[in-house]
């Protein structure tokens, strides 16, 4: 094997790993969602946990006896380490979420508001024991500690939980760059879209692909966002995607509109189907004046889409997690 073979070999191994652990991903995301305070952070933590698990598994002599609990442990360690790093760096006092009180809230978000009062170990212990109903032994295994320590964390954590109200604040107006993006996108104008980017702008399909600058976006992500429906609407061109997710898709350019979600303006991508419109993707956009500095498109993230669309009260359809052919078809 040469170094030129490594990317292909690594990708195939990664895909086989995901095929095995993909059924656990919804629960992993749900656990990460309780630990973090936003669906975006939960998706990032879940993905980081899978990446860490993949690397760790390669160094283990045997597979974990309880993969579900093992993934919880990997995610817990990553999250607790991150919280500890943040505490080592002085920071301004946290600000309340803009516009949070004016939008629908899932019960999980209310729980997260309470859980934030707990230490990382207490929060993880309460979630694993009371939400995921792990035994004391399993909770101790997931957090790499003793049953006695878990009992102590549960006692302290449960004792701290109390009502806490959110602050009401006024929402900011839609940034002009987002309005310009929507106008160009809905006109199917690739030139106008790419003119909104800096040479250093990062464009990412979360969990799949990252590229930089207008020309890369023109050939890649923006091309797919505008015209990828032609592929989705043709079963012969799905190339590894599960056709079960793409019934009734029409080969029309999606339309995009800004929607406020917990104080952040998002771009909601509406796809046409023979039985009506539904959201299949959401983009988060960072701006600098009239230019876009970062675009993160959430397409293969059904857990995030389900939660955000439920809170926005809009219909959505899943694209699944997989964007590659199963390993049995890759050979």
N, C-alpha and C positions, 0 to 999 in steps of 0.2 A: 504494500500500500504506500502511496506517495501522499504528500501534503495536499495535492490537488484533489485527492479522493476523500479527504476528511469532511468537507461540508456535506456531501451527499450521504456519507456513512452516518454522520452525526444526525442528520435530518431524519433518516430512516429509523434510527434508534429512538429518537425523540418521538416520532409518530407512533411507534409500537408502544412506548411508555404511555402516551396519552390514550391510546386505545384501551389499555388495561385500566387506567385510573380515571378515565372520563366519566364512568357512571358515578363516581364519588364527587365529581366537581360541584354539582348543585349544593350538596351538604357542606362542602368546603367553603364555597362562596357564602352560604348562609352563616357559617361560623365566623368567617372573616367579617361579615357585615355586622355582627354583634360586637366584634372587637373594635372596629373602626366606626367612624361617625358619618361615612358617606358611601354610597354604592361605588363611586369611582375608586376610592381607597381600598374598598373591599375587593374589587376586581384586580387591582394591582397586587394586593397582598396574596390573593389566591394564585395568581400567575407566578409570583415570586416563590410561593411555597412549592408549586409544582416544579419549577426550575431547580430549586434547592433539593427537592426530593429526588429528582432525576440524577443529579450529581451525587447525592449521598448514596442512592441505591447502587450506583456503579462501584462504590467502595465497600459495600456490604458483602458478607460471605453467604448470606441467605436472605430471602425476601422477608419483609416484616410479617409477623403472625397476624396482626390486626391492621390492615392497610388504612382503614378509616381513622382509627385512633392515631396511627403513625403520622398521617397527613395533618391531623389536628396539632400534633406535637411540633411538626416542622413549622406550621403557620404560627403557633404560639411563640416559639423561640424567635422567629423573625420579628414578630410584632413587639414582643417584650424588649428585644435588643434595640429596636428602633425607638421605642419610648424612652429607654435609658439614654440613648444618644441625644435625643431632643432635650432631655433634662440637663445634660451637661453643657448645653449652649444657651446662654441667656436669651430670653425672647420677651416680646411685649405680651401683655395680658390678652388672652383670647377674646375676640369680638363676637357678639351674637351674629347669627346668620341673617343676612338681609332678606326681608320678605318672607321669612320662614313661617310666621304665624298666619299668613294669608293663603297658604296652599295646603292641599290634603296631606295628611301624615299617616304613614303606616304605623301600626302598633309597635313594630320593631324599632322605629325611630324614637318613639316615646320611651321605650325601654332603654335605648342607647343614651338618651338624655340622662336617665337615672344612673346607668352603669358607668358613665364618665366620672362619677364621684368616687369610684373604686380604684384601688391600685391595679396595675396590670395583672398581677397574679390573682387577686381577688376577682377581677372581672372575668378572667378566663375560667376560673374555677366555677363561678356561679353559672356562666353560660353552659359549660360542658355538663355540669351536674343537673341544673334545673331546666335548661332548654333542650339539650340533646339527650338528657336522661342517661348519661353514662354512669356506670357504677363508680364507687369511690376508688376502687383499684384502677379502673380504666382512666378516670380523671387524673389520678396520680401518674399513670403511665404517660398520658398525653402531655403533662406538664413536667415530666422528668423529676418528680419529687416523691415524698412519702404520703401515705394515707393520712398520717397525723397532721402534716402540713396542709393538706387539702381540707381537712376538717376545720382547722384554724382559719384558713382563708375563707371558707364558706361562712363560718360564724361571724367573722368580722365584716365580710362583704354584705351579707344579708342584713346585718345590723345597721349598715350605713345608708341603705336604700331609703329614699324619702322623696316626696313630691318636689318637683322643680319646674318652674314655668319658663317658657321661652319669651324673649323680648320681642316686641313688635317694632319693626322699622320699615321704612318706605323703600320700595324697589327703585333701582336705578333704571334710566331709559335704555332702550336697545342701542348698543354701539353702532355708529354709522357704518363701520366695516362689515358688520353682520348683515345690515340691510343691503349693502352693496353685494355681498356674497349671495344672498337669497335672490336678488334681482338677476344677477348673472347666471346663477345655477338654473333658475326656473325658465330662463330664456335659452338654456342649453348652450351658452356662449363660453367656450373653453378659453378663448383669448381674454375675455374680461375677468374670468375666474383667476387665471394665472397672473394677471396684472396686479392682483391684490396681494401677491406674495413677495416677500423679500428673497434674496438669493440664499439666505440662511434659514428660511422658514422650514420647520420640521412638519412633515405630513405623515401620519401614521394610521394604519388600520390596526387597531389594538389586537395584540396577540399574533399578528400575521406579518406585517411588513412596515418598514419605515424608509422614507426617502426625504431629500432636501432640495428645495428650490423650485422655481416655476417649471423648468423643462422636465425635471423628473416627475412632477405632479401631472404635467400635460400628458406624458406617455403612460403614467402609472395610475396612482390613486384617483385623481380627478377623472381620468378617462373611465375608470371602473365605476365611480360613483354616478356619473352621468349616463353611461351607455351600457353598464353591466347587466341591465335588465334584459337585453337581447339574448344574453347567455342564459340567464335564469329562466326565461320564458321558453327555452328550447331544451327539452329533456336530453337531446342528443349531445348538447354542449356543456352539460353540468360538470363533466370531468372530475369525478370524485365527490362532488357535493351530493348530499342525500336528497333525491327527488321528492321525498315525502314532505319536505319543507316548502316546496315551491309550486304547489298546485295553484292554478288560476292566476299566476303572475302574468301581467301584460308587458310587452316590450316597449313601454313608454318611459321617457325620462322622468324620474321621481320629482316631486316638488318638495321644496324645503321651506320651513317657516321657523321663526324664532319663538321659543316658549320659555317663560321664566320658571325656573325650578330651584327652590330654596335660595333665592337671591342670585342665581347664576343664569345668564341667558344661554340656552342651548339651541342647536339647530336640529329640528325634528324632520326626518326624511320620510315622506309619505310615498308609498308605492301603490301603483294601480293594480287591481285584480279584477277578474271578471265578476266577482261578487262584492266589489267595493274597495275603498282605500284602507290601508293599514300602515302603521309605522314599522319599518324593518331596520332602521338604523338611527342613531343619534350621534351628533358631532359636538365636541367641545372645542371652542376656538379661543385662542389668546390673541390679543391685538396690541398694536402700538400705533396710535393715531389711526390713519386710514388703511393700514396694512395688517395682514395676518402674520403672526409670528409662530403660531403652532396650531395645527388641526389634528385632532384625535377622533377618528371615526370608529364608533362602536357598532359593529355589524355581527361578528361571531361571538357575541357576549349575551346570550339569552337571559341570564340571571339579572344583569344590569337592565336590559331593555324591559323585562317584565316588571321590575320594581319601579323604574322611572315612569313608564307608560301608565301603570296603575295609579301612580300619584298624580300624573297629569290628566288622568281619566281619558285616555285615547286608546283605540284598539291597536294591538301590535301582533306581529307574526314572527315566529322564531326562524332564524337561519341555521340553527344548530351550532355546535362548537367546531365542527370539522370543516377544514378547507383543503384537505388533501385526500388522495385515494387511500383506502385501507391498505395495510402493508402487504396483504395477500395479492393485491392488484398492482403493486409498485414494481415487482420483479420484472 
